Amino acid sequence: MGSKQRIKIEACGIIEKTSELVEVAEAEAEAPTPTPLISSSQHNEASEAPTPSSSKQTSEAPTPFSSTNSRETSPPTLGQKKETTLKQKGFNEGFVTSKRHRKLQKIEASLSKARSAIREAALVRNLTSTHQDPDYVPWGPIYRNPNAFHRSYLEMEKVFKIYVYEEGELPMFHNGPCRSIYSTEGRFIHEMEKGQLYRTRDPDEALVYFLPFSVVMMVQYLYEPNSKDIAGIQRAVVDYIHIIANTHPFWNRSLGADHFMLSCHDWGPRASSFVPHLFHRSIRVLCNANTSEGFNPSKDASFPEIHLKTGEITGLIGGLAPSRRSILAFFAGRLHGHIRYLLLEQWKHKDQDVQVYDQLPDKVSYNSMLKKSRFCLCPSGYEVASPRVVEAIYAECVPVLISDSYVPPFSDVLNWKSFSVQVEVKDIPNIKKILMGISQRQYLRLYKRVKQVQRHFVVNGPPKRFDVFHMSVHSIWLRRLNTQIQDQ
């Protein structure tokens, strides 16, 4: 894969190999069964600890060679050479297995120490983290617990290592789109391929294993438009997991519980369903974070959908001051799904305060409308995720989430109620009443918090601490903390 990985991807830079990260620090005690560290009121259960599954096969040991006369030596026969080779092979395999087991114990011990440190930090209920940091100290009500989040983030930076499987060929593996509505999928894949952050080349040192396939690219290359036939995508996913499980010991060891896939395509959940363990046990990082379709917040992570139309990542942040925002609420988008149908039916061309469009008038800029609106309506489309959530945050417009069964990104650590408004679908007719009921003082608080939370959704090249890439990795880290891997 080396030569194939070194290709130029427009707007994403060059995929390149780098050296491994520093090793995990020594830890002595074995880890106890973890208790959940994900602190969201929406998710009360941690992922089930994986049942140990041995991928080793046992065979009858070869009969040891012994001479009938200890004082006489003779050249070994062909059969004796074969027996000696088998003995040596068995010894080598046992040595590798034992070494791998010790490394796993070391990893679990380091995770146990991290869990204890985070629990201790969580007891401090200050609105500002007590930990020192040269870049940023989490503070304020936008966090569920600033101190616990900060300590968790620092622990992640110390010990988290990700192994990226090298199997799979371009363009459907190790590759993804860096512009369009699926840009976060491609950018995450390319950052992992670069290997400058969190990646390790030693699979025995990894805490999680990345399955680097892109559902977006599979749809592009394996799906015939309008055919409704996704058998090609199914075969690709099933075959890939089969290769991984039969080439490496790690999938079978945990039944996929310490593996993760990532997808921003609407079909990401469906693609994962073709392999039961991938669907039910692995960490699925999905933009389409729909609990009514099997998204499990205790093991799956919600991924922000960011529409980078040109691939450019600069000039996206900022909007007018609150006093210059003349529009109460704004939405523009196509008629996708029943929620948007209800929204357009109720508000399209009905009210100058709540401006709702399926198509903007000529010479009216979408971005300018975002920047001069106080609240930005973010209804789900065909699927629950919408790029308008991040677009609103970029434009410093308070997002109004209108969805069913949607788990917002990073909701393990972010308190979405502190910087957004959540409206139930049944209350779409009452949107103006709800928003007008928010006082100027309350609105200004929401506005300031939106500006504060921006840093966690910004796309940087290369990534910067606490930005969207690191927050996505942190979501994976939290779910690995909730799982204990055992080996036989």
ZIHU-V624106 format. One line per field, one symbol per residue. phi: phi as a letter, one per 40 degrees, with the letter a starting at -180 (. if undefined). A space follows every 10 residues. Layout:
# ZIHU-V624106
phi = ???
This chain:
# ZIHU-V624106
phi = .dccccbcbd gbgbcacbcc ccccccaccc ccccbcbcbb ccbbbccccc cdbcccbcbc cccccaccbc cbbadccccc cccccccccc cccccccccc cccccccccc cccccccccc cccccccbcc ccacbabdag ccbcadcccc cccccdccbc bbbbccchbc ccbgaacbag cbccccccdc ccccgcbgcb cbcccccbbc ccbbcdcccc bbbcdgcgbb cccdcccccc ccccccbbcc cccbfgcbbb baabcdcdcc ccccbdcccc bccbcbcccb ccbgcbccbc bcbccbcccb gcbbgcchac cdcbccbcaa aaiccbgccc dcccccbcfb accbcbbcac cdgbcccccc cbbcbbcbcc bcbccacccc dccccfbccb cbabgcbccf ccbcccccba bbbcdccdcb dccccccccd cccccddccc cccddcbccb bccbdgcccc ccccccddcc ccbbcbbb
